[in-house]
Amino acid sequence: NEEVVLVSACLLGQPVRYNGGGCADPALVLALAETEVIPVCPEHLGGLLTPRLPAELQGSDGAAVLNGCARVCDLSGADVSAAYVAGAHAVLALAQQHGATRAVLKQNSPSCGCGQVYDGGFHNRMVAGDGVTTALLRRHGIKVESR
Ligand code: SF4
């Protein structure tokens, strides 16, 4: 059985980031050349579009958002938590459908971040924690690495 790996779509160069960009990681693409890769953008899967306002976890982490006790808000102050949670569940469903046991996700994102995320102040400051999708995948035993 060949390994199946979920990868943040922006790391594969897909223009799915809030600002219309990607962030292609050629070394990652090379490292995964022989691997079955499932590109995922949880924010798009949750119904958000590109371009969109940047959003940050508000002083907490993805696990707290999944538990309903923290929020993700965009720069205008709009609560976009529902889209983040829906996107996380869509990614989990894809992982289960394809038998993926590992994910390589984009660092610092409120969806894909792993170990550290922006703190909610839109000032480029970090706090410890996982993004919403990372938190849900880890709850279900999927290994998440950050790039
Ligand atoms: Fe989409 Fe995750 Fe990349 Fe953000 S970091 S654009 S949610 S794949």
Backbone and ligand atoms as CSV (ligand in chain L), in Angstrom:
chain,resi,resn,atom,element,x,y,z
A,1,ASN,N,N,0.826,-1.203,0.000
A,1,ASN,CA,C,0.000,0.000,0.000
A,1,ASN,C,C,0.860,1.252,0.000
A,2,GLU,N,N,0.685,2.079,-1.021
A,2,GLU,CA,C,1.483,3.292,-1.104
A,2,GLU,C,C,0.984,4.321,-0.096
A,3,GLU,N,N,1.929,5.073,0.474
A,3,GLU,CA,C,1.558,6.113,1.431
A,3,GLU,C,C,0.825,7.257,0.712
A,4,VAL,N,N,-0.204,7.769,1.375
A,4,VAL,CA,C,-0.949,8.915,0.852
A,4,VAL,C,C,-0.741,10.075,1.821
A,5,VAL,N,N,-0.364,11.240,1.281
A,5,VAL,CA,C,-0.051,12.389,2.129
A,5,VAL,C,C,-0.907,13.592,1.710
A,6,LEU,N,N,-1.565,14.197,2.688
A,6,LEU,CA,C,-2.265,15.464,2.439
A,6,LEU,C,C,-1.245,16.588,2.440
A,7,VAL,N,N,-1.373,17.525,1.508
A,7,VAL,CA,C,-0.439,18.651,1.466
A,7,VAL,C,C,-1.235,19.946,1.268
A,8,SER,N,N,-0.883,20.982,2.014
A,8,SER,CA,C,-1.510,22.294,1.800
A,8,SER,C,C,-1.355,22.698,0.338
A,9,ALA,N,N,-2.463,23.042,-0.284
A,9,ALA,CA,C,-2.450,23.360,-1.717
A,9,ALA,C,C,-1.520,24.531,-2.035
A,10,CYS,N,N,-1.416,25.491,-1.116
A,10,CYS,CA,C,-0.548,26.648,-1.399
A,10,CYS,C,C,0.917,26.235,-1.479
A,11,LEU,N,N,1.314,25.199,-0.738
A,11,LEU,CA,C,2.702,24.720,-0.802
A,11,LEU,C,C,3.011,24.070,-2.145
A,12,LEU,N,N,1.962,23.685,-2.852
A,12,LEU,CA,C,2.135,23.107,-4.185
A,12,LEU,C,C,2.011,24.189,-5.257
A,13,GLY,N,N,1.906,25.440,-4.826
A,13,GLY,CA,C,1.872,26.561,-5.768
A,13,GLY,C,C,0.478,26.956,-6.207
A,14,GLN,N,N,-0.550,26.312,-5.673
A,14,GLN,CA,C,-1.916,26.716,-6.062
A,14,GLN,C,C,-2.234,28.092,-5.452
A,15,PRO,N,N,-2.835,28.998,-6.235
A,15,PRO,CA,C,-3.044,30.384,-5.779
A,15,PRO,C,C,-4.260,30.517,-4.879
A,16,VAL,N,N,-4.212,29.865,-3.732
A,16,VAL,CA,C,-5.387,29.776,-2.851
A,16,VAL,C,C,-5.272,30.624,-1.593
A,17,ARG,N,N,-4.143,31.314,-1.411
A,17,ARG,CA,C,-3.972,32.092,-0.179
A,17,ARG,C,C,-4.908,33.307,-0.184
A,18,TYR,N,N,-5.072,33.912,0.981
A,18,TYR,CA,C,-6.017,35.029,1.099
A,18,TYR,C,C,-5.713,36.142,0.109
A,19,ASN,N,N,-4.426,36.329,-0.170
A,19,ASN,CA,C,-4.013,37.437,-1.037
A,19,ASN,C,C,-3.863,37.025,-2.496
A,20,GLY,N,N,-4.311,35.834,-2.821
A,20,GLY,CA,C,-4.261,35.383,-4.208
A,20,GLY,C,C,-2.977,34.688,-4.583
A,21,GLY,N,N,-2.081,34.555,-3.631
A,21,GLY,CA,C,-0.792,33.920,-3.923
A,21,GLY,C,C,-0.768,32.460,-3.533
A,22,GLY,N,N,0.294,31.811,-3.946
A,22,GLY,CA,C,0.651,30.502,-3.416
A,22,GLY,C,C,1.963,30.686,-2.693
A,23,CYS,N,N,2.569,29.610,-2.278
A,23,CYS,CA,C,3.895,29.707,-1.670
A,23,CYS,C,C,4.591,28.392,-2.000
A,24,ALA,N,N,4.795,28.170,-3.284
A,24,ALA,CA,C,5.320,26.900,-3.766
A,24,ALA,C,C,6.627,26.546,-3.068
A,25,ASP,N,N,6.741,25.286,-2.714
A,25,ASP,CA,C,7.909,24.780,-1.997
A,25,ASP,C,C,8.528,23.689,-2.875
A,26,PRO,N,N,9.455,24.079,-3.780
A,26,PRO,CA,C,9.994,23.113,-4.736
A,26,PRO,C,C,10.676,21.922,-4.064
A,27,ALA,N,N,11.324,22.152,-2.914
A,27,ALA,CA,C,11.999,21.040,-2.236
A,27,ALA,C,C,10.978,20.014,-1.744
A,28,LEU,N,N,9.837,20.507,-1.296
A,28,LEU,CA,C,8.779,19.596,-0.840
A,28,LEU,C,C,8.221,18.810,-2.022
A,29,VAL,N,N,7.957,19.500,-3.112
A,29,VAL,CA,C,7.422,18.839,-4.304
A,29,VAL,C,C,8.372,17.725,-4.743
A,30,LEU,N,N,9.662,18.009,-4.708
A,30,LEU,CA,C,10.668,17.016,-5.082
A,30,LEU,C,C,10.646,15.834,-4.102
A,31,ALA,N,N,10.577,16.146,-2.807
A,31,ALA,CA,C,10.603,15.095,-1.789
A,31,ALA,C,C,9.389,14.173,-1.905
A,32,LEU,N,N,8.275,14.700,-2.436
A,32,LEU,CA,C,7.043,13.908,-2.521
A,32,LEU,C,C,6.816,13.337,-3.925
A,33,ALA,N,N,7.846,13.391,-4.748
A,33,ALA,CA,C,7.691,13.006,-6.161
A,33,ALA,C,C,7.144,11.594,-6.342
A,34,GLU,N,N,7.507,10.688,-5.454
A,34,GLU,CA,C,7.079,9.285,-5.594
A,34,GLU,C,C,5.879,8.961,-4.706
A,35,THR,N,N,5.277,9.994,-4.135
A,35,THR,CA,C,4.213,9.796,-3.138
A,35,THR,C,C,2.875,10.233,-3.718
A,36,GLU,N,N,1.798,9.549,-3.309
A,36,GLU,CA,C,0.469,10.012,-3.710
A,36,GLU,C,C,0.077,11.194,-2.824
A,37,VAL,N,N,-0.095,12.347,-3.451
A,37,VAL,CA,C,-0.352,13.585,-2.725
A,37,VAL,C,C,-1.799,14.021,-2.964
A,38,ILE,N,N,-2.487,14.381,-1.879
A,38,ILE,CA,C,-3.827,14.965,-1.991
A,38,ILE,C,C,-3.701,16.439,-1.607
A,39,PRO,N,N,-3.801,17.364,-2.584
A,39,PRO,CA,C,-3.736,18.789,-2.235
A,39,PRO,C,C,-5.015,19.217,-1.521
A,40,VAL,N,N,-4.872,19.953,-0.445
A,40,VAL,CA,C,-6.060,20.439,0.275
A,40,VAL,C,C,-5.869,21.898,0.677
A,41,CYS,N,N,-6.908,22.692,0.514
A,41,CYS,CA,C,-6.946,24.031,1.112
A,41,CYS,C,C,-8.195,24.075,1.987
A,42,PRO,N,N,-8.031,23.929,3.291
A,42,PRO,CA,C,-9.209,23.893,4.159
A,42,PRO,C,C,-10.063,25.148,4.082
A,43,GLU,N,N,-9.449,26.289,3.844
A,43,GLU,CA,C,-10.259,27.509,3.809
A,43,GLU,C,C,-11.162,27.525,2.578
A,44,HIS,N,N,-10.645,27.061,1.447
A,44,HIS,CA,C,-11.512,26.947,0.268
A,44,HIS,C,C,-12.566,25.862,0.484
A,45,LEU,N,N,-12.154,24.728,1.050
A,45,LEU,CA,C,-13.115,23.641,1.297
A,45,LEU,C,C,-14.207,24.083,2.263
A,46,GLY,N,N,-13.901,25.060,3.118
A,46,GLY,CA,C,-14.890,25.590,4.052
A,46,GLY,C,C,-15.759,26.686,3.445
A,47,GLY,N,N,-15.506,27.015,2.177
A,47,GLY,CA,C,-16.384,27.957,1.486
A,47,GLY,C,C,-15.819,29.348,1.315
A,48,LEU,N,N,-14.596,29.590,1.783
A,48,LEU,CA,C,-14.011,30.923,1.612
A,48,LEU,C,C,-13.402,31.040,0.213
A,49,LEU,N,N,-13.281,32.263,-0.233
A,49,LEU,CA,C,-12.808,32.536,-1.588
A,49,LEU,C,C,-11.451,33.228,-1.540
A,50,THR,N,N,-10.808,33.269,-2.696
A,50,THR,CA,C,-9.594,34.059,-2.873
A,50,THR,C,C,-9.911,35.177,-3.866
A,51,PRO,N,N,-9.578,36.439,-3.595
A,51,PRO,CA,C,-8.959,36.892,-2.344
A,51,PRO,C,C,-9.968,36.979,-1.192
A,52,ARG,N,N,-9.442,36.972,0.008
A,52,ARG,CA,C,-10.267,37.141,1.213
A,52,ARG,C,C,-9.428,37.932,2.215
A,53,LEU,N,N,-10.076,38.470,3.233
A,53,LEU,CA,C,-9.319,39.183,4.258
A,53,LEU,C,C,-8.491,38.182,5.051
A,54,PRO,N,N,-7.308,38.592,5.528
A,54,PRO,CA,C,-6.563,37.699,6.413
A,54,PRO,C,C,-7.369,37.450,7.685
A,55,ALA,N,N,-7.194,36.274,8.258
A,55,ALA,CA,C,-7.904,35.925,9.499
A,55,ALA,C,C,-6.906,35.320,10.475
A,56,GLU,N,N,-7.208,35.468,11.759
A,56,GLU,CA,C,-6.338,34.885,12.788
A,56,GLU,C,C,-7.190,34.277,13.897
A,57,LEU,N,N,-6.641,33.251,14.523
A,57,LEU,CA,C,-7.209,32.707,15.746
A,57,LEU,C,C,-7.135,33.798,16.808
A,58,GLN,N,N,-8.214,33.969,17.552
A,58,GLN,CA,C,-8.260,35.072,18.507
A,58,GLN,C,C,-7.768,34.625,19.880
A,59,GLY,N,N,-6.461,34.706,20.058
A,59,GLY,CA,C,-5.853,34.470,21.371
A,59,GLY,C,C,-5.961,33.043,21.854
A,60,SER,N,N,-6.218,32.108,20.948
A,60,SER,CA,C,-6.299,30.725,21.369
A,60,SER,C,C,-5.873,29.851,20.203
A,61,ASP,N,N,-6.197,28.574,20.258
A,61,ASP,CA,C,-5.736,27.700,19.192
A,61,ASP,C,C,-6.892,26.944,18.548
A,62,GLY,N,N,-6.551,26.154,17.540
A,62,GLY,CA,C,-7.561,25.460,16.758
A,62,GLY,C,C,-8.388,24.490,17.569
A,63,ALA,N,N,-7.765,23.860,18.566
A,63,ALA,CA,C,-8.517,22.914,19.392
A,63,ALA,C,C,-9.650,23.633,20.117
A,64,ALA,N,N,-9.377,24.837,20.580
A,64,ALA,CA,C,-10.410,25.614,21.291
A,64,ALA,C,C,-11.541,26.019,20.341
A,65,VAL,N,N,-11.189,26.312,19.094
A,65,VAL,CA,C,-12.240,26.644,18.111
A,65,VAL,C,C,-13.119,25.423,17.862
A,66,LEU,N,N,-12.506,24.248,17.723
A,66,LEU,CA,C,-13.285,23.013,17.519
A,66,LEU,C,C,-14.215,22.757,18.695
A,67,ASN,N,N,-13.773,23.153,19.899
A,67,ASN,CA,C,-14.588,22.947,21.096
A,67,ASN,C,C,-15.626,24.046,21.276
A,68,GLY,N,N,-15.637,25.029,20.376
A,68,GLY,CA,C,-16.628,26.100,20.458
A,68,GLY,C,C,-16.302,27.159,21.481
A,69,CYS,N,N,-15.059,27.194,21.968
A,69,CYS,CA,C,-14.754,28.194,22.996
A,69,CYS,C,C,-13.688,29.191,22.548
A,70,ALA,N,N,-13.464,29.303,21.265
A,70,ALA,CA,C,-12.604,30.362,20.733
A,70,ALA,C,C,-13.060,30.618,19.304
A,71,ARG,N,N,-12.576,31.706,18.741
A,71,ARG,CA,C,-13.050,32.102,17.417
A,71,ARG,C,C,-11.884,32.368,16.477
A,72,VAL,N,N,-12.187,32.311,15.183
A,72,VAL,CA,C,-11.301,32.845,14.155
A,72,VAL,C,C,-12.022,34.067,13.587
A,73,CYS,N,N,-11.321,35.206,13.562
A,73,CYS,CA,C,-11.927,36.417,13.009
A,73,CYS,C,C,-11.040,36.970,11.907
A,74,ASP,N,N,-11.690,37.600,10.925
A,74,ASP,CA,C,-10.899,38.246,9.883
A,74,ASP,C,C,-10.576,39.678,10.297
A,75,LEU,N,N,-9.834,40.339,9.441
A,75,LEU,CA,C,-9.330,41.668,9.775
A,75,LEU,C,C,-10.435,42.685,10.027
A,76,SER,N,N,-11.642,42.449,9.480
A,76,SER,CA,C,-12.766,43.362,9.716
A,76,SER,C,C,-13.467,43.053,11.034
A,77,GLY,N,N,-13.061,41.966,11.692
A,77,GLY,CA,C,-13.710,41.554,12.938
A,77,GLY,C,C,-14.799,40.527,12.736
A,78,ALA,N,N,-15.079,40.147,11.481
A,78,ALA,CA,C,-16.130,39.148,11.230
A,78,ALA,C,C,-15.692,37.778,11.742
A,79,ASP,N,N,-16.621,37.079,12.374
A,79,ASP,CA,C,-16.356,35.735,12.894
A,79,ASP,C,C,-16.469,34.732,11.736
A,80,VAL,N,N,-15.343,34.142,11.359
A,80,VAL,CA,C,-15.324,33.183,10.252
A,80,VAL,C,C,-15.084,31.755,10.761
A,81,SER,N,N,-15.312,31.534,12.037
A,81,SER,CA,C,-15.028,30.222,12.647
A,81,SER,C,C,-15.743,29.082,11.929
A,82,ALA,N,N,-17.001,29.304,11.544
A,82,ALA,CA,C,-17.784,28.207,10.952
A,82,ALA,C,C,-17.112,27.692,9.686
A,83,ALA,N,N,-16.579,28.597,8.867
A,83,ALA,CA,C,-15.902,28.173,7.640
A,83,ALA,C,C,-14.632,27.380,7.968
A,84,TYR,N,N,-13.933,27.794,8.998
A,84,TYR,CA,C,-12.695,27.095,9.387
A,84,TYR,C,C,-12.992,25.692,9.898
A,85,VAL,N,N,-14.059,25.580,10.679
A,85,VAL,CA,C,-14.430,24.264,11.215
A,85,VAL,C,C,-14.940,23.368,10.088
A,86,ALA,N,N,-15.758,23.922,9.194
A,86,ALA,CA,C,-16.268,23.134,8.060
A,86,ALA,C,C,-15.107,22.662,7.184
A,87,GLY,N,N,-14.131,23.544,6.950
A,87,GLY,CA,C,-12.978,23.174,6.138
A,87,GLY,C,C,-12.162,22.071,6.781
A,88,ALA,N,N,-11.992,22.147,8.080
A,88,ALA,CA,C,-11.241,21.108,8.800
A,88,ALA,C,C,-11.932,19.755,8.650
A,89,HIS,N,N,-13.252,19.742,8.779
A,89,HIS,CA,C,-13.978,18.468,8.645
A,89,HIS,C,C,-13.922,17.943,7.213
A,90,ALA,N,N,-13.920,18.846,6.242
A,90,ALA,CA,C,-13.805,18.409,4.843
A,90,ALA,C,C,-12.436,17.777,4.592
A,91,VAL,N,N,-11.396,18.357,5.175
A,91,VAL,CA,C,-10.046,17.783,5.021
A,91,VAL,C,C,-9.971,16.421,5.712
A,92,LEU,N,N,-10.535,16.326,6.898
A,92,LEU,CA,C,-10.539,15.028,7.590
A,92,LEU,C,C,-11.262,13.972,6.758
A,93,ALA,N,N,-12.383,14.350,6.170
A,93,ALA,CA,C,-13.135,13.392,5.341
A,93,ALA,C,C,-12.291,12.925,4.160
A,94,LEU,N,N,-11.556,13.839,3.531
A,94,LEU,CA,C,-10.677,13.454,2.420
A,94,LEU,C,C,-9.579,12.518,2.906
A,95,ALA,N,N,-9.012,12.819,4.066
A,95,ALA,CA,C,-7.952,11.957,4.623
A,95,ALA,C,C,-8.481,10.554,4.826
A,96,GLN,N,N,-9.670,10.450,5.378
A,96,GLN,CA,C,-10.233,9.126,5.675
A,96,GLN,C,C,-10.598,8.397,4.388
A,97,GLN,N,N,-11.130,9.143,3.428
A,97,GLN,CA,C,-11.518,8.554,2.146
A,97,GLN,C,C,-10.305,7.991,1.409
A,98,HIS,N,N,-9.162,8.683,1.514
A,98,HIS,CA,C,-7.957,8.271,0.781
A,98,HIS,C,C,-6.977,7.469,1.641
A,99,GLY,N,N,-7.305,7.266,2.896
A,99,GLY,CA,C,-6.407,6.504,3.769
A,99,GLY,C,C,-5.110,7.224,4.080
A,100,ALA,N,N,-5.147,8.545,4.127
A,100,ALA,CA,C,-3.945,9.314,4.450
A,100,ALA,C,C,-3.664,9.246,5.945
A,101,THR,N,N,-2.408,9.045,6.300
A,101,THR,CA,C,-2.029,8.992,7.715
A,101,THR,C,C,-1.078,10.114,8.070
A,102,ARG,N,N,-0.756,10.963,7.084
A,102,ARG,CA,C,0.240,12.016,7.292
A,102,ARG,C,C,-0.173,13.246,6.499
A,103,ALA,N,N,0.153,14.417,7.034
A,103,ALA,CA,C,-0.138,15.668,6.337
A,103,ALA,C,C,1.054,16.596,6.467
A,104,VAL,N,N,1.319,17.341,5.413
A,104,VAL,CA,C,2.363,18.370,5.430
A,104,VAL,C,C,1.664,19.695,5.166
A,105,LEU,N,N,1.597,20.544,6.179
A,105,LEU,CA,C,0.754,21.737,6.106
A,105,LEU,C,C,1.568,23.004,6.315
A,106,LYS,N,N,1.039,24.095,5.776
A,106,LYS,CA,C,1.731,25.390,5.778
A,106,LYS,C,C,1.794,25.984,7.181
A,107,GLN,N,N,2.996,26.397,7.557
A,107,GLN,CA,C,3.204,26.919,8.907
A,107,GLN,C,C,2.415,28.213,9.175
A,108,ASN,N,N,2.093,28.408,10.437
A,108,ASN,CA,C,1.552,29.673,10.979
A,108,ASN,C,C,0.098,29.994,10.621
A,109,SER,N,N,-0.495,29.272,9.701
A,109,SER,CA,C,-1.866,29.569,9.259
A,109,SER,C,C,-2.885,29.209,10.349
A,110,PRO,N,N,-3.992,29.982,10.435
A,110,PRO,CA,C,-5.031,29.620,11.408
A,110,PRO,C,C,-5.730,28.299,11.073
A,111,SER,N,N,-5.587,27.814,9.844
A,111,SER,CA,C,-6.083,26.478,9.491
A,111,SER,C,C,-4.975,25.438,9.577
A,112,CYS,N,N,-3.890,25.721,8.891
A,112,CYS,CA,C,-2.844,24.719,8.638
A,112,CYS,C,C,-1.674,24.782,9.606
A,113,GLY,N,N,-1.569,25.833,10.421
A,113,GLY,CA,C,-0.424,25.992,11.316
A,113,GLY,C,C,-0.262,24.813,12.255
A,114,CYS,N,N,0.983,24.620,12.689
A,114,CYS,CA,C,1.321,23.433,13.474
A,114,CYS,C,C,2.340,23.850,14.531
A,115,GLY,N,N,1.910,23.938,15.777
A,115,GLY,CA,C,2.831,24.294,16.859
A,115,GLY,C,C,2.879,25.780,17.174
A,116,GLN,N,N,2.647,26.617,16.154
A,116,GLN,CA,C,2.536,28.056,16.420
A,116,GLN,C,C,1.616,28.706,15.393
A,117,VAL,N,N,0.890,29.696,15.863
A,117,VAL,CA,C,-0.077,30.408,15.009
A,117,VAL,C,C,-0.028,31.892,15.374
A,118,TYR,N,N,-0.552,32.743,14.502
A,118,TYR,CA,C,-0.626,34.172,14.826
A,118,TYR,C,C,-1.602,34.385,15.980
A,119,ASP,N,N,-1.346,35.438,16.760
A,119,ASP,CA,C,-2.030,35.565,18.057
A,119,ASP,C,C,-3.381,36.271,18.005
A,120,GLY,N,N,-3.800,36.733,16.820
A,120,GLY,CA,C,-5.119,37.362,16.738
A,120,GLY,C,C,-5.074,38.874,16.664
A,121,GLY,N,N,-3.893,39.440,16.838
A,121,GLY,CA,C,-3.778,40.895,16.831
A,121,GLY,C,C,-3.396,41.484,15.478
A,122,PHE,N,N,-3.164,40.632,14.494
A,122,PHE,CA,C,-2.732,41.076,13.161
A,122,PHE,C,C,-1.474,41.943,13.242
A,123,HIS,N,N,-0.584,41.580,14.164
A,123,HIS,CA,C,0.676,42.314,14.331
A,123,HIS,C,C,1.879,41.422,14.080
A,124,ASN,N,N,1.649,40.281,13.415
A,124,ASN,CA,C,2.762,39.404,13.082
A,124,ASN,C,C,3.384,38.748,14.307
A,125,ARG,N,N,2.602,38.585,15.373
A,125,ARG,CA,C,3.124,37.918,16.563
A,125,ARG,C,C,2.521,36.518,16.683
A,126,MET,N,N,3.318,35.601,17.215
A,126,MET,CA,C,2.938,34.187,17.292
A,126,MET,C,C,2.641,33.761,18.725
A,127,VAL,N,N,1.759,32.766,18.837
A,127,VAL,CA,C,1.580,32.061,20.109
A,127,VAL,C,C,1.644,30.559,19.819
A,128,ALA,N,N,1.859,29.780,20.860
A,128,ALA,CA,C,1.887,28.332,20.688
A,128,ALA,C,C,0.482,27.822,20.394
A,129,GLY,N,N,0.370,26.873,19.491
A,129,GLY,CA,C,-0.931,26.268,19.205
A,129,GLY,C,C,-0.980,25.760,17.782
A,130,ASP,N,N,-2.019,24.994,17.487
A,130,ASP,CA,C,-2.233,24.454,16.145
A,130,ASP,C,C,-3.382,25.188,15.470
A,131,GLY,N,N,-3.360,25.220,14.140
A,131,GLY,CA,C,-4.509,25.690,13.387
A,131,GLY,C,C,-5.691,24.734,13.538
A,132,VAL,N,N,-6.848,25.157,13.048
A,132,VAL,CA,C,-8.080,24.385,13.253
A,132,VAL,C,C,-7.999,23.022,12.554
A,133,THR,N,N,-7.533,23.005,11.314
A,133,THR,CA,C,-7.436,21.732,10.590
A,133,THR,C,C,-6.387,20.823,11.217
A,134,THR,N,N,-5.242,21.384,11.563
A,134,THR,CA,C,-4.189,20.588,12.207
A,134,THR,C,C,-4.720,19.950,13.488
A,135,ALA,N,N,-5.433,20.731,14.284
A,135,ALA,CA,C,-5.963,20.214,15.548
A,135,ALA,C,C,-6.916,19.047,15.304
A,136,LEU,N,N,-7.771,19.171,14.283
A,136,LEU,CA,C,-8.741,18.094,14.026
A,136,LEU,C,C,-8.032,16.846,13.495
A,137,LEU,N,N,-7.081,17.026,12.585
A,137,LEU,CA,C,-6.355,15.859,12.058
A,137,LEU,C,C,-5.622,15.144,13.186
A,138,ARG,N,N,-4.967,15.901,14.054
A,138,ARG,CA,C,-4.231,15.274,15.166
A,138,ARG,C,C,-5.172,14.524,16.103
A,139,ARG,N,N,-6.343,15.062,16.330
A,139,ARG,CA,C,-7.327,14.363,17.167
A,139,ARG,C,C,-7.661,13.002,16.601
A,140,HIS,N,N,-7.547,12.891,15.278
A,140,HIS,CA,C,-7.899,11.637,14.601
A,140,HIS,C,C,-6.672,10.823,14.235
A,141,GLY,N,N,-5.551,11.128,14.879
A,141,GLY,CA,C,-4.371,10.273,14.755
A,141,GLY,C,C,-3.550,10.480,13.496
A,142,ILE,N,N,-3.815,11.555,12.770
A,142,ILE,CA,C,-3.038,11.835,11.556
A,142,ILE,C,C,-1.827,12.691,11.958
A,143,LYS,N,N,-0.657,12.284,11.497
A,143,LYS,CA,C,0.576,13.017,11.825
A,143,LYS,C,C,0.646,14.266,10.969
A,144,VAL,N,N,0.934,15.394,11.607
A,144,VAL,CA,C,1.021,16.654,10.855
A,144,VAL,C,C,2.428,17.226,11.003
A,145,GLU,N,N,3.022,17.556,9.866
A,145,GLU,CA,C,4.314,18.245,9.841
A,145,GLU,C,C,4.087,19.620,9.241
A,146,SER,N,N,4.958,20.540,9.612
A,146,SER,CA,C,4.812,21.928,9.184
A,146,SER,C,C,5.903,22.296,8.204
A,147,ARG,N,N,5.538,23.104,7.192
A,147,ARG,CA,C,6.527,23.628,6.226
A,147,ARG,C,C,6.350,25.116,6.114
L,1,SF4,FE1,FE,-5.252,27.121,2.215
L,1,SF4,FE2,FE,-3.874,26.190,4.343
L,1,SF4,FE3,FE,-2.589,27.377,2.343
L,1,SF4,FE4,FE,-4.150,28.811,3.962
L,1,SF4,S1,S,-2.272,27.734,4.541
L,1,SF4,S2,S,-4.059,28.945,1.730
L,1,SF4,S3,S,-5.786,27.322,4.371
L,1,SF4,S4,S,-3.759,25.471,2.198
